[in-house]
Amino acid sequence: MLGKVTSLSKQSAVYGLGTFLNQGIGFFLIPLYTTYLAPAEYGINGSVTAVMAVLAIVLTLSLESAVARLYYDFHTNEDRARYFFTAWAFLTVFGLVVAVLLDLAGDGLFRLAFRDIPFRPYGRLALWASYLGVASAIPNVMFRVREQPRTFVFFSVSQFLLRIGLNIFFVVYLGRGVAGIFEATLIANAIYAVPYTWIAWRSMRPALDRPALRASVAYALPFVPHRLSNWVLNVSDRIVLENFVPLDALGLYTVGYRFGLTLAALLDAVNLAWVPFYFRTAKEEGGRQVLARLVTYYIYVLVFVTLGTVLLSREVVYLMAAPRYHPSAAVVPPVAIAYGLHGLYLVMVSGPSYVKRTAQIPLFTGIAAVVNIAINLLLIPRYGMMVAAWSTLAAFLVRTLLITAFSLRVHPLPYDWRRMALAGLIGVGLGMGWFIDTGSWWGDLGAKAALLALYPVAAWLVLLTAREKAGVRALMRRLRARLRRVGHR
């Protein structure tokens, strides 16, 4: 059991670095953006980034999800190489056709969607940057299914550094404003499309596997409405807000949401390692018991990370963002809790995916999306941007409850609900510390950090069994011994 935890932890840590850097680039650039962009410009950035998120779905049809699952159905390298080529060729040609059609219709579509944001230059830059990003889809799946996290991290880190440099060049040196963000993304994706294509080509055999393509499309298509509904949950509020509040308010909301979204980048990184681990372990004797216990430990960590994001949100916003963006701190707690629920959703959805019962998943996500859109349209015009934050939390709660009930029906695991619920209650109690206001940034930081430190103490006292505590002690002894060996070299 300890070996499986260690293996999964290593994979998650390596994938975590790559995915966090790739998805969290907006977080690291907050000091730059809030210094050189006015809130209205940041609002444009938030809305156009929402467009890029939906383009990532439309241009790929979620085919990478099918490749990640169906890869395990092929038993020879020859078959897998042919399958990789089939998926890569389809995505390349299909994405290009869709991109050209959207470019031709872009002006009209943007007039329908936005009140103050034009297609040229923002939408066009976002469109072609998104298409060039499709080149990474199949190679990144290859890295995952072949368990090559270091290669994944190399590409993620190097692309992250390039995008940071290009953003500084375009936004600071050239003074290109918000357009410079998307110009930097376009150029970075164009540069990296070359090595990604080369890596994919080396692992492929140029031959179409039509039955495999049909199976892939059939598997992936149910994920399209599912991912579109996820898009509604995650980013459509930026488009709704753009039509009802000033761009300045949209900019504040986007900054606050970005801080909460950082948690999602970490969780998605863990999920990259969790999915192939789940599919392998579920087939083993006693695998369900192993998975259930790992989910319990995962919940312990999930509550801790969510608690830290909520407790320290105001202090981190004040530290990283320019003073005119400080009101955005109020957005972070409900968004962070929503993404904590997203973390539970990610582990629960693995069961239906494993047994190939994916057709029902879009229904649950769609219900949550309707909840999100309805609350936003009804209440944002009257109460403003905070409605969007709380509607995100409400919708994520609905989706998590629905997928959990479905997962327990189609692929039940012996979860320890008592201990997981107790971890959640401890997190809620300590999370009330968000309201602490000593009048001093340092005073608030110290008090909230102390509350956060109480969580692992409480976990040790009431959540871990005697056997688990013995396992933790054994692991710590191994780590200390390894550190001593490194120190003597």
Secondary structure in CASP SS format (residue, H / E / C, confidence):
PFRMAT SS
TARGET T0000
AUTHOR 0000-0000-0000
METHOD secondary structure of the structure
MODEL  1
M C 1.00
L H 1.00
G H 1.00
K H 1.00
V H 1.00
T H 1.00
S H 1.00
L H 1.00
S H 1.00
K H 1.00
Q H 1.00
S H 1.00
A H 1.00
V H 1.00
Y H 1.00
G H 1.00
L H 1.00
G H 1.00
T H 1.00
F H 1.00
L H 1.00
N H 1.00
Q H 1.00
G C 1.00
I H 1.00
G H 1.00
F H 1.00
F H 1.00
L C 1.00
I H 1.00
P H 1.00
L H 1.00
Y H 1.00
T H 1.00
T H 1.00
Y H 1.00
L C 1.00
A C 1.00
P H 1.00
A H 1.00
E H 1.00
Y H 1.00
G H 1.00
I H 1.00
N H 1.00
G H 1.00
S H 1.00
V H 1.00
T H 1.00
A H 1.00
V H 1.00
M H 1.00
A H 1.00
V H 1.00
L H 1.00
A H 1.00
I H 1.00
V H 1.00
L C 1.00
T C 1.00
L C 1.00
S C 1.00
L H 1.00
E H 1.00
S H 1.00
A H 1.00
V H 1.00
A H 1.00
R H 1.00
L H 1.00
Y H 1.00
Y H 1.00
D H 1.00
F C 1.00
H C 1.00
T C 1.00
N H 1.00
E H 1.00
D H 1.00
R H 1.00
A H 1.00
R H 1.00
Y H 1.00
F H 1.00
F H 1.00
T H 1.00
A H 1.00
W H 1.00
A H 1.00
F H 1.00
L H 1.00
T H 1.00
V H 1.00
F H 1.00
G H 1.00
L H 1.00
V H 1.00
V H 1.00
A H 1.00
V H 1.00
L H 1.00
L H 1.00
D H 1.00
L H 1.00
A H 1.00
G H 1.00
D H 1.00
G H 1.00
L H 1.00
F H 1.00
R H 1.00
L H 1.00
A H 1.00
F C 1.00
R C 1.00
D C 1.00
I C 1.00
P C 1.00
F H 1.00
R H 1.00
P H 1.00
Y H 1.00
G H 1.00
R H 1.00
L H 1.00
A H 1.00
L H 1.00
W H 1.00
A H 1.00
S H 1.00
Y H 1.00
L H 1.00
G H 1.00
V H 1.00
A H 1.00
S H 1.00
A H 1.00
I H 1.00
P H 1.00
N H 1.00
V H 1.00
M H 1.00
F H 1.00
R H 1.00
V H 1.00
R C 1.00
E C 1.00
Q C 1.00
P H 1.00
R H 1.00
T H 1.00
F H 1.00
V H 1.00
F H 1.00
F H 1.00
S H 1.00
V H 1.00
S H 1.00
Q H 1.00
F H 1.00
L H 1.00
L H 1.00
R H 1.00
I H 1.00
G H 1.00
L H 1.00
N H 1.00
I H 1.00
F H 1.00
F H 1.00
V H 1.00
V H 1.00
Y H 1.00
L C 1.00
G C 1.00
R C 1.00
G C 1.00
V H 1.00
A H 1.00
G H 1.00
I H 1.00
F H 1.00
E H 1.00
A H 1.00
T H 1.00
L H 1.00
I H 1.00
A H 1.00
N H 1.00
A H 1.00
I H 1.00
Y H 1.00
A H 1.00
V H 1.00
P H 1.00
Y H 1.00
T H 1.00
W H 1.00
I H 1.00
A H 1.00
W H 1.00
R H 1.00
S C 1.00
M C 1.00
R C 1.00
P C 1.00
A C 1.00
L C 1.00
D C 1.00
R H 1.00
P H 1.00
A H 1.00
L H 1.00
R H 1.00
A H 1.00
S H 1.00
V H 1.00
A H 1.00
Y H 1.00
A H 1.00
L C 1.00
P C 1.00
F H 1.00
V H 1.00
P H 1.00
H H 1.00
R H 1.00
L H 1.00
S H 1.00
N H 1.00
W H 1.00
V H 1.00
L H 1.00
N H 1.00
V C 1.00
S H 1.00
D H 1.00
R H 1.00
I H 1.00
V H 1.00
L H 1.00
E H 1.00
N H 1.00
F H 1.00
V C 1.00
P C 1.00
L H 1.00
D H 1.00
A H 1.00
L H 1.00
G H 1.00
L H 1.00
Y H 1.00
T H 1.00
V H 1.00
G H 1.00
Y H 1.00
R H 1.00
F H 1.00
G H 1.00
L H 1.00
T H 1.00
L H 1.00
A H 1.00
A H 1.00
L H 1.00
L H 1.00
D H 1.00
A H 1.00
V H 1.00
N H 1.00
L H 1.00
A H 1.00
W H 1.00
V H 1.00
P H 1.00
F H 1.00
Y H 1.00
F H 1.00
R H 1.00
T H 1.00
A C 1.00
K C 1.00
E C 1.00
E C 1.00
G C 1.00
G H 1.00
R H 1.00
Q H 1.00
V H 1.00
L H 1.00
A H 1.00
R H 1.00
L H 1.00
V H 1.00
T H 1.00
Y H 1.00
Y H 1.00
I H 1.00
Y H 1.00
V H 1.00
L H 1.00
V H 1.00
F H 1.00
V H 1.00
T H 1.00
L H 1.00
G H 1.00
T H 1.00
V H 1.00
L H 1.00
L C 1.00
S H 1.00
R H 1.00
E H 1.00
V H 1.00
V H 1.00
Y H 1.00
L H 1.00
M H 1.00
A C 1.00
A C 1.00
P H 1.00
R H 1.00
Y H 1.00
H H 1.00
P H 1.00
S H 1.00
A H 1.00
A H 1.00
V H 1.00
V H 1.00
P H 1.00
P H 1.00
V H 1.00
A H 1.00
I H 1.00
A H 1.00
Y H 1.00
G H 1.00
L H 1.00
H H 1.00
G H 1.00
L H 1.00
Y H 1.00
L H 1.00
V H 1.00
M H 1.00
V C 1.00
S H 1.00
G H 1.00
P H 1.00
S H 1.00
Y H 1.00
V C 1.00
K C 1.00
R C 1.00
T C 1.00
A C 1.00
Q C 1.00
I H 1.00
P H 1.00
L H 1.00
F H 1.00
T H 1.00
G H 1.00
I H 1.00
A H 1.00
A H 1.00
V H 1.00
V H 1.00
N H 1.00
I H 1.00
A H 1.00
I H 1.00
N H 1.00
L H 1.00
L H 1.00
L H 1.00
I H 1.00
P H 1.00
R H 1.00
Y H 1.00
G C 1.00
M H 1.00
M H 1.00
V H 1.00
A H 1.00
A H 1.00
W H 1.00
S H 1.00
T H 1.00
L H 1.00
A H 1.00
A H 1.00
F H 1.00
L H 1.00
V H 1.00
R H 1.00
T H 1.00
L H 1.00
L H 1.00
I H 1.00
T H 1.00
A H 1.00
F H 1.00
S H 1.00
L H 1.00
R H 1.00
V H 1.00
H C 1.00
P C 1.00
L C 1.00
P C 1.00
Y C 1.00
D C 1.00
W H 1.00
R H 1.00
R H 1.00
M H 1.00
A H 1.00
L H 1.00
A H 1.00
G H 1.00
L H 1.00
I H 1.00
G H 1.00
V H 1.00
G H 1.00
L H 1.00
G H 1.00
M H 1.00
G H 1.00
W H 1.00
F H 1.00
I C 1.00
D C 1.00
T C 1.00
G C 1.00
S C 1.00
W H 1.00
W H 1.00
G H 1.00
D H 1.00
L H 1.00
G H 1.00
A H 1.00
K H 1.00
A H 1.00
A H 1.00
L H 1.00
L H 1.00
A H 1.00
L H 1.00
Y H 1.00
P H 1.00
V H 1.00
A H 1.00
A H 1.00
W H 1.00
L H 1.00
V H 1.00
L H 1.00
L C 1.00
T C 1.00
A H 1.00
R H 1.00
E H 1.00
K H 1.00
A H 1.00
G H 1.00
V H 1.00
R H 1.00
A H 1.00
L H 1.00
M H 1.00
R H 1.00
R H 1.00
L H 1.00
R H 1.00
A H 1.00
R H 1.00
L H 1.00
R H 1.00
R H 1.00
V H 1.00
G H 1.00
H H 1.00
R C 1.00
END
